[in-house]
């Protein structure tokens, strides 16, 4: 088995002082019940409610607990990535600190990992969230499924288990603008979903908002596709085509029938030149986007076994 932990549980914490004690007790009971070595990594994301002191106290009493403390709030993604970098387990489990996903569900994910899956995601059943959050979550599921080609019903569930190789890839290639569940699904060969219970929030308020959803959606679209830029080119080409056809019509009308309306001529010229400008902007943006993709240095492929373990970047 080795000397390292089999399970690493990464929990980003932000102003969850009221729930952290219960979370710790339930998590430890669950992890001890698995009968495997474990570590609990608590990442304080700039909490202002006394969480850092509580987490430090836990780490002082339990050698299986590691605490990472940020100097300010950097967001959930940064906290999870910091936990990934510190994790040593063969399987890394992520979850929220708000207790809505019961810690007792973790063994179900671990059992699914044993079946050979690289990523096992929880699917929240009987969600206790607001209607707005459920609607935005469904929209996000559709967007990510289309972009990654991996259809899951609940990308927003933080209760997820990752094999060691996926975590290593995330640490090596992950970046601030990548949504972890989407990138992990893109990396994994086998992804599964497990139904899990979902409880009402006991303490505090949700940090989720419509603005956060819009930012995530924009981040996803720009991270995984050139569609926005390509749409500019398509719209520009369409405008230019319509303007050109209208200009040809006006010229023939002027030749055979006399003068035309000044307004019609203006609209024709406006469509033509607007189309040319948008098309030019789209082409320039295409080149800039390709430079951006190159600087991100995402691998073209990743070799699992073979003569070389390096990722191809050709």
N, C-alpha and C positions, 0 to 999 in steps of 0.2 A: 504493500500500500504506500510505502514511503513515509517520510516524516512530515510532509506538508498536509494542509487541510484538504479534505475531500470536497467540502462545501464552503463557499464564501458567499455571505449575504451582504449585499451593498444597499444601504438605506440613506438616501439624501434627506436631510432634516432642515426644515426652515420654520422657525417659530412653532414648534410642536411640543413645547414644554409640558403641556397637560397630558399628552398621550404617550410620551416617550417611555415613561416608567412601565405602563401596561404593555406597550409594544415589546420592550426588552424582556419582560418576564415570559410572555407568550412565545416570543421567538426562541429564547433559550430552551424552554420546555420542548418546543417542536424539534429543534436541532439536536438536543440530547436524545430525543426519542428516535431519531434516525439511526443511532448507533454508529455514526461515522464522525471522524474528526471535522471540525468546523471552525470558522472564524466569522465574526460579525464586524463589518466595517461601517461605521456611522460617520457620515460626512455632513458636518454642520455648514450650511450655506449662508453664513452671515446672519444667524438668528439674533434677535434682539430681546428675547424673552427669558433669558437665563439658561437656554439649552446648552451652550458650551460648558458651563459648570457641571450640569447634570451628566453630560456625556463623559467629561473628564473623570467624574466620580465613578461611573460605571467601568471605565477602562482601568481605573486604579484597583478595583475590586475583582475584575475578571480578566485573566490573561488572554482570553479568546476574543476580547473586544479591542478593536482598533478605532481610534478617532482621528479624523482629519478635519481641521477647522479652517474655513476660508476667512480672509480678512474682511470681506464684504459679500453681498449677495451676487453670485455669478450665474445663477439659474440652475435648474434641475439637470440639464445636459452636462454642464461642467462638473457638477457634483458626482454624477454617475461615472463620468470618464475618470475622475480622480480616484473613485472607488475601484474601477477596473484596473488602473495602474498599480494599485496597492494590493489587489486580490491575488492570492496564491492558489486558490482552490482548483480542483479538476472541473468543477461545475460552479458557475457564478450565478447567483439568484439576485435579482433586483426587485425592490418593492418600495412603496410609499411608506411614510411614517404615520399616516392618518388613521390606520387600522380599518379602513374600508375593505381592503383585501385581507381576509383572515390569515394570519401566519400559519395556521394549521393546515392550509392548502398546499404548502410547499412540498411535502412528500409526494403529492400527486404529480407535480411537475418533475420531480427527480425520477419517479418510476417511468415516466414517458421518455426522459433522457436516456435511460438504460436500454430503451428499445432502438436506439441508434439515431435519434433526432439531434440535430445541431442546436436548434433553438426551439424551446417550448414556451408558448405564450398562454397566459390565462385569458379566458373569455368570461367577462363578468355577467352572471346570470341574475335576473331580477334586480337590475341596477336601481340604486336609491338616489341617483343624481337628479338634478333639475331637468326639465324638458329641454331648455336651451343647450345644456351640456350634452345631453344625449343626441340632439340633432347635429350639433357641431362635430361630435365624435363620429357619428355615422358618415358625415361628409368627409372627414379626414380618412376614414377607413376606405372609402371609395377612391380618394385621390391617391393614397399610398399603394393600394392594390393595383391601380392602373399604371403607376410609375415604376413599381418594382416587379410587376408580373407575378407577385405572390399574394394570393387572395386570402386575407384573414378577416374575421368578423369584428375583432376588437384590438386594433393597433394601440389604442390608448391605455390599455391595461399595463400598469407598471410591474405587475407580478409576472416575471419572466425568468426562465432559466437558460443559460448559455453554456455551451461546452468551452473548454479552455482555448481551443484553437480560434473560435469566433471572437473571444475576448482579446486574444493576442492580435488578431487582425484589426479589431476596433481600436486598440491602443496604437497600433502602427499606422493605420490609415485614416482613423477617425479625425474629424475636425469640428470646429465650432458650428459650422453651417449645416451639419448633417444630423438628421433626426435619428436617434439610436435604433428604435425598433425597425425603421425602414431600411437603414444601412445593414443591420444585422440580418434581416430577411434577404436582402440582396446578396450577402456574403454566403449564407447558409445553403447547403445542398438539400437538407431535409428540415422542414419546419412543421410543427404541429401545434394545435390549439387544444387546451384542456378547459372544460367548464369549471368555473370556480364561483364560490358564493361572493356576494357583495353586500356589505353592511352599511347602514346609515352612518354618517360622520358623527362621532361622539363629541369631539372637542374642536373648537375653533371654526374657522371658515375656510372654504376652498380658495386656493390661489389661482384657480383657473378662471379665465375671462375670455370674452369674445375677441378682444384685441390680441390675446395670446394665440388664439386659434388662427386668426388672420395672418399673424406673423409666421406661425409654423407652416401654414398652407403656402405662403409665398416662398418661404425658405425651401420647402420641399420641391416646389415646381422649378425654382431656379437651380437647385442642386442636382436634379435628376433628369432634366430635359431642357432642350433649347426651344421648346414650343413658343414661349412668349416672343422671342426674337424672330422666329420663323413666321409667326402670325403677322408681325409688322411687315415683313417682306411680302407676304401673301396679300395683305390689305393694300400695300403700296402698289404692287403689280396690278391688282384689280382696279385701283383708282386710275393708274396710268393707262390701262387698257380702255376703260370707259371714257376717259378724257380724250384719248387718241381717236376712238370711234366717233365720238361726238364732234371732234375737230374736223375729221374727214367729212362728216355729214354736213357740217356748217359750210365747209369750203365748196362742196358740190352744190349745196343749196344756193350759195352766193353766186356761183358761176352760172347756174341754169335758171334761177328764179329771182335773183336780185339780192338786196341787203337782208340781213337777219337782225334779230333783236340784240342790242348791246349786252343785255343781261345774260342771254344764252351764251354769247361769246365769252363773257367773263367767267361763267360757270365752267365752260369747257376748259378754258385756260387754267382755272383754279384746280380742277380735277386732275388735269394732266401734270401740272407742276407739283401739286401735293403728292401725287402718286410717285413721281420720280424722286422726290425728297424722301418719302417714306421707304421706298425701295432701296435707295442709297444708304439710308440709316440702317435698314435691316441687314444689308450686306456687310457694312462696317462692323455692326454689332456681332454678326456671325464670327468674324475674324477675332474680335475681342473675346468672345465667349470661348473660342477654341484655345486662346492663350490662357484664359482663366482655368479651363479644364486641365491644361497641361501643368499649370503651377500648382494645382491641387494634388497632382501626382497620385491619383487613384490608379490601382493596378489594372492592366488590361486583362490579366488572368492571375490566378494563384495556384501554384503547384502543391498538391497535398502530399504526394509521394513521388519519388523519382530521383534523377541525378542531381537536380537542383531544387532547393526549397525557396528560392527567391521568386518574387513576383515579377511577371513580365511587364515591361513598361514600354514596349515598342509600339 
